[in-house]
C-alpha cells in the first residue's frame, strides 16, 4: 500500500543557501541532518527515501519537514528538555572530568 508523501514548499535562494550552510557548518549533527533532509525534500526525494538514507522513522522525517514549514531554520534545532538539575556545580563537574581522565579504569571510585 502506498502512503501519501509530502515535500517542502519551493525554497527561495536565500533559504537554500542557509540550509547548505547549516548542513556544512553547524556543530550539531542533528541540525546538519535536518537541513539536508529539507534540501532533499525540495529536490523531490520522498519521506520514505529520506528515512531510509538516515535510518530514521518516516514520522520523524515528516516532523522535520513540518517544523521547517512552520518555523524555518529555527525549527531544525532541538528544543530544551526538562530534567533534574545537575548534582555537581560547574567547578565540581570539571574536577570530576579531570579525575575520570586520570583514572579511566575506576569511574565508580571517582
C-alpha positions, -999 to 999 in steps of 0.1 A, spaced: 0 0 0 14 34 -10 14 61 17 10 97 7 41 117 10 49 154 15 75 177 2 87 211 14 75 242 -4 97 256 -31 128 271 -15 139 306 -21 176 311 -30 184 325 4 167 296 22 186 271 1 219 289 9 211 290 46 203 252 46 235 245 27 255 265 53 237 247 82 244 213 65 281 221 61 289 241 92 265 236 121 282 219 151 251 198 158 249 166 137 212 165 141 208 200 126 230 191 97 209 160 90 176 180 92 190 207 69 200 181 44 166 165 47 149 198 38 172 202 8 165 166 -3 128 171 0 129 202 -20 146 182 -48 117 157 -48 131 130 -25 103 113 -7 99 110 31 104 72 29 136 76 8 150 102 33 140 79 62 159 51 46 190 73 39 192 84 76 178 53 92 151 74 108 114 68 112 92 83 85 73 101 112 105 118 123 113 130 88 77 142 84 80 161 116 113 178 105 95 190 73 65 203 93 88 222 117 107 237 88 74 248 72 62 265 104 94 279 119 121 279 92 156 272 103 147 276 140 126 245 136 156 224 128 171 229 163 163 207 193 141 224 219 153 224 256 141 194 275 132 191 311 152 171 335 166 171 370 193 197 378 229 186 379 241 173 412 275 190 407 282 227 400 304 236 370 336 236 390 329 202 405 320 189 371 354 200 357 372 183 387 352 151 381 361 152 344 398 156 352 397 127 377 379 104 352 407 112 327 433 105 353 416 72 365 397 59 335 395 24 349 379 34 382 349 56 374 330 43 405 358 53 428 359 88 412 
